[in-house]
Amino acid sequence: MYEVESRLSALLVSSLDGDAKAYARFLDELARHLRGYLRRRIPQRHDDVEDIVQEVLLAVHNARHTYRPDEPLTAWVHAIARYKLMDFFRVHARRDALNDPLDDHEDLFAVAVDEPAQARRDIRKLLDTLPDKQRLPIVHVKLEGLSVKETAQITGLSESAVKVGVHRGLRALAARIRGEK
């Protein structure tokens, strides 16, 4: 998370100094970060994620002059994203309240509410046992959905090292899950 924070913050500060390319990269990387953030918060509404991302990006653009470089950028952005997410929930709560569900039988097969959170925590614990050369490629490629090339640029590893890191890391995780290590 610290790498994301420092990279995004540096890009925004450069863009505030007039670097248009840095601003384009900032918006691109921020959009990728926001998609992951929002998908975890509204997993049942993946179709709406892109709309909310665009609203957050627009709000960040309009408020970029209020960003203080001595403050954490991700906290500032997440505050904006939370407000946009609350707006989304308010709109959909009103709309959903007007509609009666057609099928109530789905409640019988519902997954416990805390299972996804427990799974995320367990995955984080497992990933934390891996060295950075394996953990970072898995996080970026498999969890955040970045390409091998993008991950190589972010981590400073070669593309082949990213592929090897993902392969070895997944193999190590599988061994730990089986209780071999």
Residue pairs with C-beta under 8 A, 6 or more apart in sequence:
1 74
3 154
4 29
4 33
4 74
5 72
5 73
5 74
7 29
7 154
8 26
8 29
8 30
8 33
8 73
8 74
8 77
9 69
9 72
9 73
11 22
11 23
11 25
11 26
11 29
12 22
12 23
12 26
12 64
12 67
12 73
13 69
14 22
14 23
15 22
15 23
15 26
15 64
16 64
16 65
16 67
27 57
27 61
30 57
30 60
30 77
31 53
31 57
32 144
32 145
32 146
33 74
33 77
33 144
34 52
34 53
34 56
34 57
34 77
34 81
35 49
35 50
35 53
35 145
36 143
36 144
36 145
37 78
37 81
38 49
38 52
38 53
38 81
38 85
39 46
39 49
40 120
41 85
42 48
42 49
42 52
42 85
42 88
43 116
45 92
48 88
52 81
52 84
52 85
52 88
55 84
55 87
56 77
56 80
56 81
56 84
59 80
59 83
59 84
60 77
60 80
63 80
67 73
67 76
126 173
126 176
126 177
127 135
127 138
127 139
127 173
128 135
129 176
130 138
130 169
130 172
130 173
133 157
133 161
133 165
134 165
134 166
134 168
134 169
134 172
135 169
136 151
136 154
136 155
136 157
136 165
137 151
137 155
137 157
137 161
137 162
137 163
137 165
137 166
137 169
138 165
138 166
138 169
138 170
138 173
140 146
140 150
140 151
140 154
140 155
140 162
141 147
141 148
141 151
141 162
141 166
142 166
142 170
146 154
148 159
148 162
148 163
149 159
151 157
151 162
152 158
152 159
152 161
152 162
155 162
157 165
172 181
175 181
